[in-house]
């Protein structure tokens, strides 16, 4: 009798373990997919920023230092104004 109860308990534990494993693997695949999408997006943004910075460097290669500084200040002011409008 005691051996039968022990087997029933073991079966119950095994069934619960299987259920938990199945539910966690489903949840893991969703999380894995989301993280892959996030990584792809971050990679695309990184490539675009790299190309942008490289093109800016090539553009400013022939300009004097003061011209580059003035362009940078103008871009910073424009960005500040755009961010101010965004918060309205």
N, C-alpha and C positions, 0 to 999 in steps of 0.2 A: 504494500500500500504506500509506504513512504517513498519507495523507488518510483512509483507511478506519479506521485505528486512532484517529485524532483524532475522527472522527464517533462511534465506539463509546464513546470516553471521554466525549464530550459527552452522549450518550444516557444513559450511566450516571450522570453528574452530575445530569442533568435528572430522572431517575427517583428518585434519592435525595432531591433537593430537593422533589419532589412528595410523597414519603412523609413527609418531615419536616414539610412544611407541613400535610398532612392530620392528622398526629398532634398537632401543636401546636394546630391549630384545635379539635380535639376536646377537648383538655385545657383550652384557653382557655374553651370554652363551659361546662365543668364548674366552673371557677374563677369565671367570671362569675356563674353561677347561685348558687354558694355565697356570693359576696359580696353578691348581691342579697338573699338570705335573711338574712344578717347585718345588712345595712342596714335591712331591714324590721323586724327584731327590735329593733334599737337605736332606731329611730324610734318603735316602739310603746312601749318602755320610757320614752322621753323624753316622749311624750304623757301617759302615766299619771303620771309624776313631776310634770309640769306641772300636771295637774289636781289631784293630791294637794297640792302646795304651794299652789296657788290656794285650795283649800278650807280648808286650815289657816290661811291668811292671813285669809280671810273669817271663820272661826270665832274667831280670836284678836283680831279688830278691836275688839271691844267689851270685851275683858278688859284688866286693868291689866298693866303691864310685869312686875311681880313674879310674877303668876300664870303668865304665859307662860314666864318663866325657870324656875319650879318645874316646870311641865309638861315643859319641855325636859330638865331634869335627870332627871326620872322616866323619860322615854323613853330617855335615854342609859343609865341604869342597867339598864332592862329589856333594851335591845339588848345590853349587855355580858354580862348573865346568859344571854341566848339564845345568844350567840356562844360563851360558855364551855361550855354544854351541847352545842353543835354539835361542838366539838373532842374530845369524849370518845369 
